[in-house]
């Protein structure tokens, strides 16, 4: 979860950061002290916590810029300016919180926003659900490095952990789609994490190497080239 906080009040910004980190420990949090700084970052954020009254530019301008460029960021205004509530709806704000905000109120709104982010990701096919005997997993497709065959099971290698489930490689191939390539009988690689390749191996950005079958090499090169041309930029 990528969360941006745009507020020129340092105390308020730090307070919001603490609450976000408490609710979503694995989230990436980015603090901006001006609207201009936020807009110049040029990055996508799942949730934006935005003040309205700032020295360099009104937060409403940032909100309009977001919507003009089609960003689906969940927008929550956190402001002392109550008179802009109507305008907030014009930019499809998720919520409008007035300072000083009670911690319980903020946490309830932020939890709802997180659920909405996950719902949107699921609709876009970004979320995958896996079940084992002891646990259910929700994994973002972009976080999967590769899938490895393990007899009647498959091991899903992600950025954070490895998950072993009962499934076939054919089933995983269908589930993951065209951004994953069957580079060897027992390997299915996420092309977003490829950093290099040779006639026998594929290098991943985390330093791991996986097998690339010799007879798969020409097909992989074509598929990877097509992936890059279609805008798939390797993760950093």
N, C-alpha and C positions, 0 to 999 in steps of 0.2 A: 504494500500500500504506500503510495507516494502522496504525502500531505504537504501542502505549502501554506505558510502563515505569512500574510502580508499586513503588517501593522507597524507604524513608526513609534509606538509606545513599547519600549523594551520590556518593561515589567509585565505588561499584558501579553506580549509575544512569548516570553519565557514561561509564563503561567499556562498558556494554551499548549505550548510544547510539552510541558510536564504532564498535562492531562491526556494528550494524544498518546504519548509514550506509555503511559500507564494502561490505557485501554488497548492499544495496538503495539505491543513491544517490538514486533518485527518491522514496523513501518519505517520508511525513510522520511525524515522531516526536514523541510527547507524553510528557513526564515528569511524574509525580505523586509527591509525597513523603508522601502519606498515602492510606489507603483511602477516607476520607471525601471527599477532594478528587477522587479518581478517580470515585467514584459520582456526585458532584454535577455532573460534567462532562456527563453525560447523552448522550454521543456514542457512535457505533459505531466499533469498532476491529477491524481484521482479525486482529491478533495482540496478545495481552497477555502481557507478561513481568512476573510477579507474585511478590513476596516474601511470605512467610507471617507472619513475626514483625515487626510494626510497632507503634509506640507507641499509636496511636489505636484500632486495630482489627485483628484478624487478617485476613490476606489471604484466608483460606478463606471468610470472610463475603462478601468481594467476589465470589469465584468463585461462591458459591451464589446471590447476588443476580443475577449475570449469567445463570445457567441458569434461574432462576425467571422471568425476563423473556424467555426464549427466545433470547438472543443466541447467534449461531453463531461467536462469536469463538474463534480458536485460542488456547488457554490453555497457557502454559508457566510452571511454577513454577521460580523461581531462588531458592533458599533454603538456609540452613544447617541448617534443621530437618528431619532425615531421618525423624522419627517420624510425619509427616503424609502419607507416600507413599500409604498405603491410602486415606485420605480423598480424595486427589487424583483417584483413579480414579472416585470417586463423583460428581465434578463434571466428568467427561469431560475431564480434562487431557490435552493432547497429549504432554507430557513433564514429567519431574520432575528438575531439575538441582540437584545439591548444590554449594554454595559451599565452597571456591573452585572455580570452573568453569574447566577448561582451554579456551583460546580455540578450539582445533581441535574440541573436543566441542560447544561452543556453536554454532559456525558450521555444523557438520553438522546439528544439530537445527533451527536456524533455517532453513536451506535447505530441509529437509524440510517445515517449517511453511509456508514460502512456496509450495512446490509444492501443498500441500493447499489453501491459500487460492485459488490459481488454478484448481485442480480444482473446488472448490465454486462459484466464480464461473462457470466454464464450464457446470456443471450447471444453474445458475440462469439461464443465457442472458446473463450479463453480459459474457462474453468473445467477441470476434469474431476470426476468423483471415482474413488477406488475404495473397495471394502476388503478387509481381511477378517479373520476370525475374531480378532481382539480390538480392531480399531477401524474407523472410517477416515478417509483422507480426502481433502480438497486440495488440488494442485493446479497451479497455473501452467498452461501448456508451455509458455515461454521459459519457465523455470526447469523444464526437463532437459537434461543434457543428452542422454541416450537411454535406450532400452536394451537390455541384455537377456537373451534366452537362458533359462535355468531349468532344463528338463520340462516338466509339466507346468512350470511357473515362469514368470518373467520378473526381472529386477529392474525397477524404474529408478534411474540415477538422476536425482535432482540437485539443485544448488545447495539444498540444506540437508537432505537425507536420502537414503535408499529405501525403496518400498518394494516388497516382494508380494506378488499376488498370483492367484491362479488365472492364467490367460495364455493365449497363443500369440505368437508373433504376428500372425495374419490378422488376428483381432486387433492388436495394438496398431498395426499399420493402418487399418481402416479407421480406427478411432482418432489417430493423431493427424492424419491428412497429409497433404502434399509437401508441407514444410519439413517433413521427416523422410529420410531416405534409408532404404534397406541396403546397407553397404556391405553386409556379410550375412551369411545364413543366421547367425545368432546376434546380430546387432542392427539397431534402428537408430539413426543419429538425427538430432535436431540441427538443421543447417544454420540456425541462428547462432550456434555456439562454435561453429567451425572457424579455426584460425589459419589452417593450412592443410595440405594433403600431398601425398606422394602415391607411388604405384601400389604400395602395400598398407599404408596407414592414413588415418585422418587425425590431425592434431586439433584438440579442443582448446578453448581459451583458458580453461582452468589447468592446463598442462597435461591432461590425460591424453592417451593415444588409443585409438580403437582400430580394429582390422578393416581394411578395404579390400575386398576380393578383386583379384586382377581382372576378371571378366566383367566386373561392375565398374571399373575405373572410367571408361569412356562415358557410360550412362550417368555416372555421378557428376563428372565434369559438366556435362550438358545441363543436368538438373540444378546444380549449384549456380552455374552461370545464369540460368533462367530465374532462379530465386533472387539473385542479386539485382538483375535488371528490373524485376517487378517491385523493387523497393525494400526487399528484406535485407536490412543492415545488420551485420553481426553484432551481438551484444558485447559491451565492454565491461 
